[in-house]
Every structure is written in structure tokens, then in C-alpha cells.
């Protein structure tokens, strides 16, 4: 299931991954950032940390290591990453997730 057109029309994020690998749409407020990600190809997400993050898998599969514990997330599964906890993983092509970041400036918006 693709995100509806009104979501894909939201502004795009300037993420450090090629557009042929991941597509983005975002809503940002002073309180946080809600991002809609569509992964077009398998992707490795290197270990990193930042402010708190919550996400849910809409379609596909994400294998995340959060604070040293690895788990596979599938449609309907959610994950919560506390601020400062190192995380990374593998994301399968065709995966769609919604991630909410406590940091409104986690990623810049593309101009």
C-alpha cells in the first residue's frame, strides 16, 4: 500500500541516502518531526544516535538493533528508541515506515 498522494506531496527531507533508495515526506512543527519513509531498495542503516524516536512499520520489514538488542519489525509493529541510544539495522526494499522524532530539526527539509 502506497502512502496517499496528499502525504507524498508533503515537503521532502534532505537525508544522507540517495533518492533511488529512499523517498521521504515530512510534517514538522516546533515540537517534533513526523517522517514518512518509502524504501525502494534494500538499505543498511549505520549505527548512530540522536534524540528520541518512535516508529511503526506500515509495510515490509526492518531489522533494528537498538541498544545492542536486535529485533525484526513487520507491519503493525512499533519501536521506541530513547534519546542517545545507539541504533541501526537493515531495511528491506518495499518497506514503508512512519518515524516521529523529538527533534524538529533531525533532518533538514529540502528547499
Residue pairs with C-beta under 8 A, 6 or more apart in sequence:
1 58
1 59
1 96
2 8
2 38
2 96
3 25
3 36
3 38
3 58
3 96
7 25
7 36
8 23
8 25
8 36
9 25
10 25
10 26
10 27
10 36
11 25
11 26
11 28
11 109
11 110
12 23
12 24
12 25
12 26
12 109
12 110
13 24
13 26
13 35
13 107
13 108
13 109
13 110
14 107
14 108
14 109
14 110
15 22
15 24
15 107
17 43
20 40
20 41
21 39
21 40
21 41
21 43
22 37
22 38
22 39
22 40
22 43
23 37
23 38
23 40
24 35
24 36
24 37
24 38
24 107
25 35
25 36
26 33
26 34
26 35
26 36
26 107
26 109
27 33
27 34
28 34
28 104
28 109
29 104
30 104
31 104
32 100
32 101
32 102
32 103
32 104
33 100
33 101
33 103
33 104
33 105
33 106
33 107
34 98
34 99
34 100
34 101
35 98
35 99
35 100
35 101
35 107
36 96
36 97
36 98
37 95
37 96
37 97
37 98
37 99
38 95
38 96
39 60
39 91
39 92
39 93
39 94
39 95
39 96
39 97
40 93
40 94
41 93
42 90
42 91
42 92
42 93
43 90
43 91
44 88
44 89
44 90
44 91
45 64
45 87
45 88
45 89
45 90
45 91
46 88
47 65
47 86
47 87
47 88
48 86
48 87
48 88
49 84
49 85
49 86
49 87
50 83
50 84
50 101
50 103
50 106
51 83
51 84
51 101
51 102
51 103
51 106
52 80
52 81
52 82
52 83
52 101
52 102
53 80
53 81
53 87
53 99
53 100
53 101
53 102
54 78
54 79
54 80
54 81
54 99
54 100
55 78
55 79
55 81
55 97
55 98
55 99
55 100
56 76
56 77
56 78
56 79
56 97
56 98
57 73
57 74
57 75
57 76
57 77
57 78
57 95
57 96
57 97
58 75
58 96
58 97
58 98
59 75
59 94
59 95
59 96
60 74
60 75
60 91
60 92
60 93
60 94
60 95
60 96
60 97
61 72
61 73
61 74
61 91
61 92
61 95
62 72
62 73
62 79
62 89
62 90
62 91
62 92
62 95
62 97
63 70
63 71
63 72
63 73
63 89
63 90
63 91
64 70
64 71
64 73
64 79
64 87
64 88
64 89
65 87
65 88
65 89
66 79
66 81
66 85
66 87
67 82
67 85
67 86
67 87
68 86
70 89
71 79
73 79
81 87
83 102
91 97
101 107
